[in-house]
Amino acid sequence: MKKTISRRRFLSSMTAMGTLAAIYPDLYAMRESATHLIRPPRLKKGDTLGIITPGSGYSNSGDIREGIENLQSLGFKVKSGQHIRERYGYLAGADDQRLSDLHAMFADPEVNGIITLRGGYGTMRILERIDYKLIKQNPKILIGYSDITALNMGIHAITGLVTFHGPVATSTFTAYTRHYFEATLMSNTKTGTIEHPDPGDTLHPTSRFNTLHGGKASGPLVGGNLTLMTALLGTPFDCDTKGKIVFIEEVGEEPYAIDRMLTQLLLAQKLQHAAGIVIDSCDKCGVSDYKPSFNNSLGVEEVFEDRLSSLNLPIVFGFSIGHTADKPTLPLGVTATLDADKRTLSIDEPAVS
């Protein structure tokens, strides 16, 4: 007797077969099991930091030396990835090479923490090939920002490891940046309130602060670079934003592009159910001087206000968390509190063990 199948059942089965969970069963299984936060061991003076280039390579021959000297000035020994000097167009070597250095640093018992030389582009290309079981079995501090958002968000989502949005090895380690780097990564006590940089002491003063919507909320901290956050939508490496304090940073994008990315996040329902939103000052995110995309434009702050102010949750614009000299180290997954009326963000529990 010939069996028949209903149209509804057929479409349902086809949808199930086409889900990413079917394509990446191991990744989704790990993501579902990552219910407990893993705090990596804290750093101590004299520990070894490994430098890797998971995205783009060095801009000039002095970058690697500068990065090593920066970390040594903080009291650390430094171990460079085997392929750190490789180049492949806009990438720091082939995907296999960049992936190999990431795995080697997590597997090396002499390496206590991992920092990237820079961001750039390319980190997304290795996400699906990372050995997340290796990382979960060898939890270590991983820190970087910009393109490194892909690693920070992906590793945190799949393993539950606290990863860190903060300076890269070639960043300007101002007194402000150094303070939060040490307070967050070298102490197993909570960081507390993130103070705003003194505009008179910073190389890149932040814009004025603006409360887009008042209120106070607490929740796990997630986020990173806006371009990468939108690029990871619909993948296993996307971050869960429901009930979270979401931080957003960007650099060098025109206002219409910011609008488009925020709209994409809103269409994907990624911001409506957040607990609160912290927005960076978005350095150089104005209309292009050379060839503006439109004759008329909103300002970048106006774009955030237009797209987000109607959300019924606390939102503040103007923090110094991205492509600025003064930047705090922000731990993904750790509980934070945003008070939009006072324009303060605090880290409420230790990020390291």
C-alpha positions as CSV (number, residue, x, y, z in Angstrom):
1,M,0.0,0.0,0.0
2,K,1.4,3.4,-1.0
3,K,1.9,5.8,1.9
4,T,0.9,9.4,1.5
5,I,2.3,12.4,3.4
6,S,0.5,15.6,4.1
7,R,1.7,18.9,2.7
8,R,2.1,20.3,6.2
9,R,4.2,17.3,7.3
10,F,6.3,17.5,4.2
11,L,7.0,21.1,4.6
12,S,7.8,20.6,8.3
13,S,10.2,17.9,7.5
14,M,11.9,19.9,4.8
15,T,12.3,22.8,7.2
16,A,13.8,20.6,9.8
17,M,16.2,19.1,7.4
18,G,17.2,22.6,6.2
19,T,18.0,24.0,9.7
20,L,21.5,25.0,10.7
21,A,21.2,22.5,13.5
22,A,21.1,19.8,10.9
23,I,24.2,21.3,9.2
24,Y,26.1,21.9,12.4
25,P,24.8,19.2,14.8
26,D,28.0,19.1,17.0
27,L,28.2,22.9,17.3
28,Y,24.5,23.2,18.3
29,A,24.8,20.3,20.7
30,M,27.7,22.0,22.4
31,R,25.9,25.3,22.4
32,E,22.8,23.8,24.0
33,S,25.1,22.2,26.7
34,A,27.0,25.4,27.4
35,T,24.6,26.3,30.3
36,H,27.3,27.1,32.9
37,L,29.7,30.1,32.6
38,I,33.3,29.1,32.5
39,R,35.6,31.7,34.0
40,P,39.2,31.4,32.8
41,P,42.1,31.5,35.3
42,R,43.2,35.1,36.1
43,L,46.5,36.4,34.8
44,K,49.5,37.2,37.1
45,K,52.6,39.2,36.5
46,G,55.2,37.0,34.8
47,D,52.6,34.9,33.0
48,T,52.9,34.2,29.3
49,L,50.6,35.8,26.8
50,G,50.3,34.3,23.3
51,I,49.9,36.7,20.4
52,I,47.9,35.5,17.4
53,T,46.6,37.0,14.2
54,P,43.2,35.3,13.5
55,G,42.1,38.0,11.0
56,S,44.3,40.5,9.2
57,G,48.1,40.6,9.5
58,Y,50.4,43.3,10.7
59,S,50.2,46.7,8.9
60,N,54.0,47.4,9.1
61,S,57.1,45.6,10.2
62,G,57.0,47.4,13.6
63,D,53.6,46.2,14.7
64,I,54.8,42.9,16.1
65,R,57.6,44.5,18.0
66,E,55.2,47.1,19.3
67,G,52.7,44.5,20.4
68,I,55.4,42.5,22.2
69,E,56.8,45.5,24.0
70,N,53.3,46.6,25.1
71,L,52.7,43.3,26.8
72,Q,56.2,43.2,28.3
73,S,55.6,46.6,29.8
74,L,52.6,45.2,31.6
75,G,54.8,42.5,33.2
76,F,54.1,39.6,30.9
77,K,56.2,37.2,29.0
78,V,55.2,36.9,25.3
79,K,55.0,34.0,22.9
80,S,54.2,34.7,19.3
81,G,52.2,32.4,17.1
82,Q,54.2,30.3,14.6
83,H,52.5,32.0,11.6
84,I,52.2,35.5,13.0
85,R,54.4,36.9,10.2
86,E,52.5,35.2,7.4
87,R,50.6,37.3,4.8
88,Y,47.9,36.3,2.3
89,G,46.4,39.4,0.8
90,Y,44.3,41.1,3.5
91,L,44.6,38.0,5.8
92,A,47.4,37.0,8.2
93,G,48.2,33.8,6.3
94,A,46.0,31.0,5.1
95,D,43.0,29.9,7.1
96,D,44.8,26.7,8.1
97,Q,47.7,28.7,9.5
98,R,45.6,31.2,11.5
99,L,43.5,28.4,12.9
100,S,46.6,26.4,13.8
101,D,48.0,29.2,15.9
102,L,44.7,29.6,17.7
103,H,44.6,25.9,18.6
104,A,48.3,25.8,19.5
105,M,47.9,28.7,22.0
106,F,44.9,27.0,23.7
107,A,46.8,23.7,23.8
108,D,50.1,25.1,25.1
109,P,50.4,24.7,28.9
110,E,53.0,27.5,29.0
111,V,50.5,30.0,27.6
112,N,48.2,31.6,30.3
113,G,46.2,33.9,28.1
114,I,45.8,34.9,24.4
115,I,45.6,38.3,22.8
116,T,45.3,39.2,19.2
117,L,47.8,41.5,17.4
118,R,45.0,43.3,15.6
119,G,41.5,42.9,14.1
120,G,41.0,43.7,10.5
121,Y,39.1,41.0,8.7
122,G,39.1,37.2,8.4
123,T,38.2,35.8,11.9
124,M,34.8,34.6,10.7
125,R,36.5,32.4,8.1
126,I,37.8,30.0,10.7
127,L,34.8,29.8,13.1
128,E,33.2,26.6,11.8
129,R,36.6,24.7,12.0
130,I,37.6,25.6,15.5
131,D,38.1,22.8,17.9
132,Y,35.7,24.1,20.6
133,K,36.2,20.9,22.7
134,L,39.9,21.8,23.0
135,I,39.0,25.3,24.1
136,K,36.5,24.1,26.7
137,Q,39.1,21.7,28.1
138,N,41.7,24.4,28.3
139,P,39.9,27.6,29.3
140,K,42.1,30.7,28.9
141,I,41.6,34.4,28.6
142,L,41.0,35.5,25.0
143,I,41.0,39.2,24.4
144,G,40.6,41.5,21.4
145,Y,38.0,43.7,19.7
146,S,36.6,44.8,16.3
147,D,36.9,41.8,13.9
148,I,37.8,39.6,17.0
149,T,34.1,40.0,17.9
150,A,33.6,36.9,15.8
151,L,35.9,34.9,18.0
152,N,34.6,36.4,21.3
153,M,31.0,35.8,20.4
154,G,31.5,32.4,18.8
155,I,33.6,30.9,21.5
156,H,31.4,32.2,24.2
157,A,28.2,30.9,22.5
158,I,29.5,27.4,21.8
159,T,31.5,26.8,25.0
160,G,30.2,29.2,27.7
161,L,33.8,30.5,28.2
162,V,34.0,34.2,29.3
163,T,35.8,36.0,26.5
164,F,36.9,39.6,26.6
165,H,36.2,42.6,24.4
166,G,39.3,44.8,25.0
167,P,42.6,46.0,23.7
168,V,44.7,44.1,21.1
169,A,48.5,43.9,21.5
170,T,49.0,47.0,19.3
171,S,46.5,49.1,21.1
172,T,47.5,52.3,22.9
173,F,47.7,51.2,26.5
174,T,46.7,54.4,28.2
175,A,46.5,54.6,31.9
176,Y,42.7,54.1,31.6
177,T,43.1,51.0,29.3
178,R,45.8,49.5,31.4
179,H,43.7,50.0,34.6
180,Y,40.7,48.0,33.3
181,F,42.9,45.4,31.6
182,E,44.5,44.6,35.0
183,A,41.3,45.1,37.1
184,T,39.3,42.7,34.9
185,L,41.9,40.0,33.9
186,M,44.2,40.0,37.0
187,S,41.8,40.1,39.9
188,N,39.1,37.6,40.8
189,T,36.9,40.4,42.3
190,K,34.3,42.3,40.4
191,T,35.4,45.3,38.4
192,G,32.6,47.5,39.5
193,T,31.6,50.8,37.8
194,I,33.3,51.5,34.5
195,E,34.4,55.1,34.9
196,H,34.2,57.4,31.9
197,P,37.6,58.6,30.5
198,D,38.6,62.2,31.3
199,P,38.5,63.9,27.8
200,G,41.5,65.9,28.8
201,D,43.6,62.8,29.3
202,T,42.6,60.7,26.2
203,L,43.9,60.8,22.7
204,H,40.4,60.4,21.3
205,P,37.8,62.2,23.5
206,T,34.4,60.6,23.5
207,S,31.3,62.4,22.3
208,R,28.8,63.7,24.7
209,F,26.7,61.1,26.5
210,N,23.1,60.8,25.6
211,T,20.4,58.8,27.3
212,L,18.2,57.5,24.5
213,H,15.8,55.8,26.9
214,G,16.0,55.9,30.7
215,G,15.8,53.1,33.2
216,K,18.0,50.6,34.9
217,A,18.6,46.9,34.1
218,S,21.0,44.0,34.9
219,G,21.9,41.0,32.8
220,P,24.8,39.1,31.3
221,L,27.0,41.3,29.1
222,V,27.2,40.5,25.4
223,G,28.1,42.3,22.2
224,G,30.9,43.8,20.2
225,N,31.4,45.3,16.7
226,L,28.1,46.0,15.0
227,T,29.3,44.8,11.6
228,L,30.3,41.4,13.0
229,M,27.1,41.2,15.1
230,T,25.0,41.5,12.0
231,A,27.3,39.2,10.0
232,L,26.9,36.4,12.5
233,L,23.1,36.5,12.5
234,G,21.6,33.1,11.5
235,T,24.8,31.2,12.4
236,P,25.7,29.0,15.3
237,F,28.0,31.8,16.5
238,D,25.3,34.4,16.9
239,C,24.8,35.7,20.5
240,D,21.7,35.3,22.5
241,T,20.6,38.8,23.4
242,K,17.4,38.1,25.3
243,G,17.6,39.6,28.8
244,K,21.2,40.7,28.2
245,I,23.0,44.0,28.4
246,V,24.1,44.4,24.8
247,F,27.1,46.7,23.9
248,I,27.7,47.9,20.4
249,E,30.8,49.6,18.9
250,E,31.6,50.6,15.3
251,V,34.2,52.7,13.4
252,G,34.3,54.4,10.0
253,E,30.8,53.6,8.9
254,E,28.4,56.1,7.3
255,P,25.1,56.8,9.2
256,Y,23.0,55.0,6.6
257,A,25.1,51.8,7.0
258,I,24.6,52.0,10.8
259,D,20.9,52.4,10.1
260,R,20.9,49.3,7.8
261,M,22.7,47.1,10.4
262,L,20.5,48.2,13.3
263,T,17.5,47.6,11.1
264,Q,18.7,44.1,10.4
265,L,19.2,43.4,14.1
266,L,15.7,44.7,14.7
267,L,14.1,42.6,11.9
268,A,15.8,39.6,13.5
269,Q,14.3,40.6,16.9
270,K,17.8,40.8,18.4
271,L,17.3,44.1,20.3
272,Q,13.7,44.2,21.3
273,H,14.1,41.7,24.1
274,A,17.5,42.9,25.4
275,A,17.7,44.1,29.0
276,G,19.6,47.3,28.0
277,I,21.9,48.7,25.3
278,V,25.3,50.4,25.7
279,I,26.4,52.2,22.5
280,D,30.0,53.3,21.8
281,S,30.8,56.8,20.6
282,C,31.4,55.2,17.1
283,D,34.6,56.9,16.0
284,K,34.7,58.3,12.5
285,C,31.1,57.2,11.8
286,G,30.1,60.3,9.9
287,V,29.3,61.2,6.3
288,S,32.2,60.6,4.0
289,D,34.1,63.8,3.1
290,Y,35.3,62.4,-0.2
291,K,32.2,60.9,-1.7
292,P,29.1,61.0,0.6
293,S,26.6,58.3,-0.2
294,F,23.7,60.7,0.1
295,N,23.3,64.5,-0.3
296,N,21.6,64.6,3.1
297,S,22.1,62.5,6.1
298,L,21.2,62.0,9.8
299,G,24.1,62.0,12.2
300,V,25.2,58.8,13.7
301,E,23.8,59.6,17.1
302,E,20.5,60.5,15.4
303,V,20.4,57.2,13.7
304,F,20.7,55.3,17.0
305,E,18.1,57.5,18.5
306,D,15.7,57.1,15.6
307,R,16.0,53.3,15.5
308,L,16.3,52.4,19.1
309,S,14.7,55.1,21.4
310,S,11.2,53.6,21.0
311,L,12.4,50.3,22.6
312,N,11.2,50.2,26.2
313,L,14.6,49.5,27.7
314,P,17.6,51.6,29.1
315,I,19.9,52.8,26.3
316,V,22.9,55.1,26.5
317,F,25.0,56.5,23.6
318,G,28.6,57.7,23.9
319,F,30.6,55.2,25.8
320,S,34.3,54.7,25.1
321,I,34.4,51.0,24.3
322,G,35.6,50.5,20.7
323,H,38.1,52.1,18.4
324,T,39.4,54.7,20.9
325,A,42.6,54.9,22.8
326,D,40.8,54.6,26.2
327,K,38.8,51.4,26.4
328,P,37.7,49.2,29.2
329,T,38.0,45.4,29.1
330,L,34.4,44.0,29.0
331,P,33.8,40.3,29.8
332,L,31.1,38.5,27.7
333,G,28.7,36.5,29.8
334,V,29.3,38.2,33.2
335,T,26.5,40.1,34.9
336,A,26.5,43.8,34.4
337,T,24.1,46.7,35.3
338,L,23.3,49.6,33.1
339,D,21.8,52.7,34.7
340,A,20.7,54.8,31.7
341,D,19.6,57.8,33.9
342,K,23.0,58.0,35.6
343,R,24.8,56.8,32.4
344,T,26.8,54.2,34.2
345,L,27.8,50.6,33.4
346,S,29.1,48.3,36.2
347,I,30.5,44.8,36.1
348,D,28.8,43.0,39.0
349,E,30.8,39.8,39.4
350,P,34.3,38.5,38.8
351,A,35.2,37.6,35.2
352,V,38.1,35.3,36.0
353,S,38.7,32.6,38.6
